[in-house]
Amino acid sequence: MSINPASGTPAPLLVEEFWKEQASSLRLSLVSGQSGLNRQIRVTDINRPGLTLAGFFEYYRGERIQVFGQGECAFLATLASAQRMDILDRILSSGDLPCLILTHGREPIPEMQEQCDRYKVPLFQSQWETARLIGELTAYLEERLAPYTSVHGTLVNVYGMGVLILGSSGIGKSECALELLKRGHMLVADDRVEIRQKPGGILVGSGSPLVQHHMEVRGLGIIDVWKIFGVGAVIKRTIIELVLYLEMWDQNKNYDRMGLEEQHSVLLGVRVPEIRVPIHPGRNLAALIEVAALNQRLKQEGIHSARELNERLIQKMSGHSDRL
């Protein structure tokens, strides 16, 4: 099953937004190029323009944030003023260039400030060392620019596994999650689940910060899970490893009783194991979800109970037919 996204890849990040969100964390201060804060950050990769400063522009990635560390600053200091102006002119003339960052609290050379103002490219100064800045900045951009969608459903963490419960409105997704909470499992999000794709095809689900750890239960209204069940009953995010789709029981439909057929949902182009559970009075859905999560964990370890039983039955039948 392919799940249609409610929203696609997020809009490019403005440099001004980046500065406001990370000024304190990355210890950033704006030095020049203030008029270019509306430039966009589109990629998560960072570039250190080492060879570029020496005049080698063949593999220059101008769409990335440019980080000038101790080595780059020291090399620029060895060049004549005219050379520095020429190199910076070529670097900053890239129309997709988001911004420049100086690390170790280095003061920019006059030519760099002058050219950044001329080309309207923001120039920041960070007090952090280069390696730490690049590590934290990359993690932030991977989170901020990750492919994104949102779906109508409920996300719970059952035995450490993220289970996304889907189904038509009113089928009982929230009530099912409520029973799981009573059994000691954790709520991630109810009603609207935000999903981001991390490197390696990993899907991470979370709730909207505005309504986090709240649930809507028909007949009860809005409840605060944190206050009712305690802080241990909620978790901000989890990796989505299983999709469980609830649907009304149809007596004319042939349901898979062996579990030999593998079904998948597609979220942001990533295939996630899916189980369809028919709903009718008397079924303990919370218990079924617990067993489904544990069984999925076994499959991840290479243990497929239905296939193993099927193979034993085939071997038994084969041996019986030989005797005949």
Secondary structure, DSSP 8 states (H G I E B T S, - for coil): -B---SS-S---EEHHHHHHHHTTTTTEEEEE-GGGTT-EE--S-EE--HHHHTT--TT--TTSEEEE-HHHHHHHHHS-HHHHHHHHHHHHT-TT---EEE-TT----HHHHHHHHHHT--EEEESS-HHHHHHHHHHHHHHHTS-EEEEEEEEEEETTEEEEEEESTTSSHHHHHHHHHHTT-EEEEEEEEEEEEETTTEEEEEE-TTTTTEEEETTTEEEEHHHHH-GGGB-SEEEEEEEEEEEE--TTS---SS--S-EEEEETTEEEEEEEEEE-TT--HHHHHHHHHHHHHHHHTT--HHHHHHHHHHHHHHHHHHH-
